[in-house]
Amino acid sequence: MRRLLCLVGVTSLIFFLLLTNAVGQEIRDGGPNGKVLVPASSVERPEQRGLFSHTNFMIFIPNAKFDPAGPPPFAETPASLACVYQLVQQVSGCPINGSTLVPTGGIGAVGIVDAYDNPDAEEDLATFSTQFGLPQCTTANGCFHQVYATGQQPQNDPGGWSLEEALDIEMAHAMAPNAKIFLVEAQDNQNTSLYFAEDVASKLVRQAGGGTISNSWSGSEYYAELLDDAHFRGAGVVYFASTGDSGAPEGYPAASPFVVAAGGTQIERSSGKFTGEDGWGGSGGGPSVYETRPLYQNVIAKIIGPRRGTPDIAADASPSSGVALYDADGNYNWTVVGGTSVSSPLLAGIVNAAGRHAFSTEQELGFVYTHANDNDYRTLWRDETVGNNGYSCEVGWDYVTGIGSPLTYVGK
């Protein structure tokens, strides 16, 4: 099986594996050996807590060389993920190099909120779409919209927030290829700038007929977040946010009761074939420090007590089962990326393609949690019972993967 042998020190990993220093931790698993690199944009400095947010991705650099003209052969693809999550006609074992069917759904829009600018975002998305047989999503055909939240082009952050933007739009488009993409760029990664961009994205998604918004960034919780919850309450929009890559506890805005908190899993393969899915050790999760338990989580009150519990749902995030990404701006071109920055746009795309477009995140999560204890649970969600992020995976809901990872579009 492909596994990280050591992600027990995820917090230490965040602080020591800085991309700018080209330092990494060796991975020895069923796939190629390599290093996990954490960019500076994914590191939260103590003085930034409550004021700034960070990205949530890690880059897997394989030791073995591969043809740079295409993605690494061991990276998960839109088709392999669609097979794993049963969104397309099944292929036995969902092999990465033998799965070719990609999703075809998507309505309205998927909003992506990030900081700084990626000047090559549209090129990245075009290259990714061509490689994997997805429909082109461009400015010219009215599908792709790159928006500067303040009206002024932000500075560029190559290899950091710029790569985050490439990842987000590619994962969202992979799962909801018929939805419009609004990439809304905040001026910087201050929370006030990101929340302003969130409001801009909310308006654009509503005008496009509703949909979902993905936020792959997070920061430590802070008391004033109770006031900032208002930025995630747009009618006709379901909001998603990464829970973070440092294990327990989770971060904000994922802790907001008005956001679908996206945790992380690890896809397991043997001889290239899908064998299961476990909870990822880096998946953020735990009881909120400030947010009280929302009504839709009353069904798990005995587990979480009086506080909001995260994550709600989860999807692939481990760098050991990372996804193929194309990023021209940081000169990475084709590479492999993990982190809950992967799971948030993946899940936002899947829910968009499911086509329900609930009136609010609360209604969406209310619908999801109705299946937490009913007979449909195991047909709609994959329950990960192996894994530990400081909390252990359990049968049913847990602080690692929440309800679990999606199976089919039903109940999403």
C-alpha positions, 0 to 999 in steps of 0.5 A: 500500500502507498502510505506515509511512514511518518506523518506523525510530526505534521506540526513539526513538518510545517515549521521545518520543511520550508520550500524556500530552503529546499528541505524535505522529508523522505517518503518510502511507500508503494510508489516512488520515493521522494520528499514532501515540501511545505511552502512558506505560504503554508506556514503560520507564524505566531504573530500572524494568528488571527490576522492572516491566513495560510495555504494548506498544501504540500508538494511531493517531489519524487526521486525518480525522474518522469517525463515532464511533458505530462503528469507523474504516472503515480499522481491521482487524476480527475478520472481516477478520483471520479472512479474512487468516489463512484461519480462515473461508471466503475473500472475495476480497481480504479487504476490511475493509468486505466481510468479515463472517464471524467465527471460531466456535471456542474451547474451555476458556478464554483467560486475560488477565493485566494490571495495574491495573483497567478498571472498564468491561471488560465494557461494552467487550467487550459493545460490541465484540461487538455491533458485529462480530456476536460472541456476547456474553461476560458475567458473567451467561452465565458467559463473562466473569470479571474477577478481582482477583488479590489479592482487592482491586480495583486502582487504575484506569489510564485510557488505559494499562493499562485500554486494554490490558485492553480490547484484550486481551479483545476480540482474544482473544474475536474469535478464540476467541468460544466460550472463557471469558475470565478477565481477571486484574488484578494490583495494579500493574505490578511483576513480582512482582504480575504473576507472582502474577496469572499463577499465579492465571490458570493455576489458573483456566484449568486449572480451566476445562479448559485453554487459553491465557494471553496476556501483552501486557506485557514488560520488559528481560531480567534474570538472575533471569528463569531463576527466574521461568520457573516461573510459565509452566509450568502443565500444560494451559496454553499461554502467550503474550507480546508481544515488544515494540514497540522492534524488536530486542532482545526482552523478558521474559517472551517470552524464556522458553522456556516462552512462545510469543513473539508478534512483529508483522507489517504487513498490506498493502492496495492499494485496500482489498484484502489484498495481503500481509503483511510483518515490522513494524519494531517487532516485538521479536526477537533472541537471549536474553541469559540463556535457552539454546536450547530443544530445540524450536529445534534445527531452527534452531540454525544461525540462533540459536546457543546462545541462545533466539531470538524471536519464535516466531510473529507476527500483525498489530501495526503501527499502520499496519494497526491493529485496531478497539478499543472503550475507554470507560474512557479516553474513546477509545471507538472507536479504532485500536491497534497493537503486539505487544499486539495479536498476543499475544491474537490468537495466543492466541485462534487457538491456543485455537480450534484446540482442541489444548490441548497439555499445555505450551507446550514441547509446543505449540512442539515441534509448531509447529517440526516444520513449520519445515523440512517440506513443510507449512510454506507451507500452515500459515504465511505466511513474511514475507520483507520487513521489518527490526527491526534484523534482516532478514526472511528466507526461513524463520525469522527474528528479526522474525516467527519462523516467520511468521503463521498460516494456518488452524487446522491445525498450531496 
